[in-house]
């Protein structure tokens, strides 16, 4: 799996979970969402497709896939969107704009309202995304959107996972894209405190691994600044799904700066703490029921709460893991209900 580790995994797992819940092996036509959707494609879908499923990425963004047709990553004009007649479902997407970014362009509001109105299910992967998107929706559509957890948060319930032994190892996932929106002026303070965190937990017998999901992160001056501290950074891009699952499942704990680096390990039963640089991280931690495990990187002291949360998780480890399992069952029940509505519409 090349590129940013979480991206291809999300739609693969959406298909996998949909097949699992439906009890059918659907034939999936894969289509990158950023390329403009043509009239001919819509004609084909209307005549031959059982349904059209859009997900499960953070598709509600203003910069990635910027276009004048929709204002978000679903690149189809409003006029052509209205011609889609096969069942449409939007599943497990997120409101992923970064702090300090500009607003969506004017076409976004009518386009997203038409999408919600047309969808059998319009599911967002956290309640923060629901709140944020509601600002753009008509009252009827506000009532229609719903919570649909990302399939990666339920991996241990349906994936065939390797049997591995958990080690005294803590992973710290770094992210350097959209740097100013993530860190402001706090980066070097964060680095210094993370090095102290590493030294402290090394002394307690824990291996600390700094890693990235995206190989482009390693090419930045910020990665070099960390390397100058004598800290090696591992890149897990390019590994198979099985290898990535094993990497996360062998860790005691993951401290993450990316949404994927929180959702995937949590879905595998590994506790997580968010070093929050983007709202979607905070919103994910919110649905797990532990807001205290979201630590804002721009606060002056991240080391104290990071050490406190790490110590608490380790001291209560079995209870913490059992709680994750119970929350996953809740998410699975919600997913089963949502997917059943889609399956019924496709009959």
ABEGO torsion letter per residue (X at the ends): XBEBAAAAAAAAAAAAAAAAAAGBBBBBBBBBAABBBBAAAAAAAAAABABBBBOBBBABBAABGBBAAAGBABBBBAAAAAABABBBBBBGBBBABBBGBBBBBAAAAAAAAAAAAABABBBBABAAAAAAAAAABBAAAAAABBBBBBAAAAAAAABBBBBBBBBBBBBBBBBABGAAAAAEAAAAAAAAAAAAAAAAAAAAGBBBBBBBABAAAAABAAAAAAAAAGBBBBBABGBBAAAAAAAAAABABBBBABAAAAAAAAAAGBBBBBBBABAAAAAAAAAAGBAAABBBAABABAAAAAAAAAAAAAAAAAAAAAAAAAAAAAAAAAAAAAAAAAAAAAX
